[in-house]
């Protein structure tokens, strides 16, 4: 079995930590994108179900939180 020096082990641990941090950041980015897509889909579904002109006005004026739209369907 190959023997590693303390410096090599520390370097490998640093690389592993950096890789884990990068993966966690990517996971957060993807989760945010998924939430955005779900919200957009939900809003479109609700708008298609109701009066589109009226709903665009309500959303554009900030009269309703887009996250709550899904619960109104």
C-alpha positions as CSV (number, residue, x, y, z in Angstrom):
1,X,0.0,0.0,0.0
2,X,1.3,3.4,-0.9
3,X,2.3,5.7,2.0
4,X,1.3,9.4,1.9
5,X,3.0,12.2,3.6
6,X,1.1,14.5,6.0
7,X,1.3,17.3,3.4
8,X,-0.2,15.0,0.7
9,X,-3.0,14.0,3.0
10,X,-3.8,17.6,3.9
11,X,-3.8,18.5,0.2
12,X,-6.2,15.6,-0.6
13,X,-8.5,16.7,2.3
14,X,-8.4,20.3,1.0
15,X,-9.3,19.1,-2.5
16,X,-12.1,16.9,-1.1
17,X,-13.5,19.8,1.0
18,X,-13.5,22.1,-2.0
19,X,-15.2,19.5,-4.1
20,X,-17.9,18.9,-1.5
21,X,-18.4,22.7,-1.2
22,X,-18.8,23.0,-4.9
23,X,-21.3,20.2,-5.0
24,X,-23.3,21.7,-2.2
25,X,-23.4,25.0,-4.0
26,X,-24.6,23.3,-7.2
27,X,-27.2,21.5,-5.2
28,X,-28.5,24.8,-3.9
29,X,-28.6,26.3,-7.4
30,X,-30.5,23.4,-8.8
31,X,-33.0,23.4,-5.9
32,X,-33.6,27.1,-6.6
33,X,-34.1,26.4,-10.3
34,X,-36.6,23.6,-9.5
35,X,-38.5,25.9,-7.1
36,X,-38.7,28.5,-9.8
37,X,-39.9,26.0,-12.4
38,X,-42.5,24.7,-10.0
39,X,-43.7,28.2,-9.1
40,X,-44.0,29.2,-12.8
41,X,-45.9,26.0,-13.6
42,X,-48.2,26.6,-10.7
43,X,-48.9,30.2,-11.7
44,X,-49.5,29.2,-15.3
45,X,-51.9,26.5,-14.2
46,X,-53.8,28.9,-12.0
47,X,-53.9,31.6,-14.6
48,X,-55.2,29.2,-17.2
49,X,-57.9,28.1,-14.8
50,X,-59.0,31.7,-14.1
51,X,-59.3,35.0,-16.0
52,X,-55.8,35.7,-17.4
53,X,-56.1,39.4,-17.8
54,X,-57.3,39.9,-14.2
55,X,-54.6,37.6,-12.8
56,X,-51.7,39.2,-14.7
57,X,-52.9,42.6,-13.2
58,X,-53.1,41.1,-9.7
59,X,-49.6,39.6,-9.9
60,X,-48.1,42.7,-11.5
61,X,-49.4,44.9,-8.8
62,X,-48.1,42.6,-6.1
63,X,-51.6,42.1,-4.7
64,X,-50.9,38.4,-4.2
65,X,-47.8,36.4,-3.4
66,X,-47.0,34.0,-6.2
67,X,-46.2,31.3,-3.6
68,X,-49.8,31.4,-2.4
69,X,-51.3,31.0,-5.9
70,X,-50.9,27.2,-5.8
71,X,-53.1,27.1,-2.7
72,X,-55.9,29.0,-4.3
73,X,-56.5,26.5,-7.1
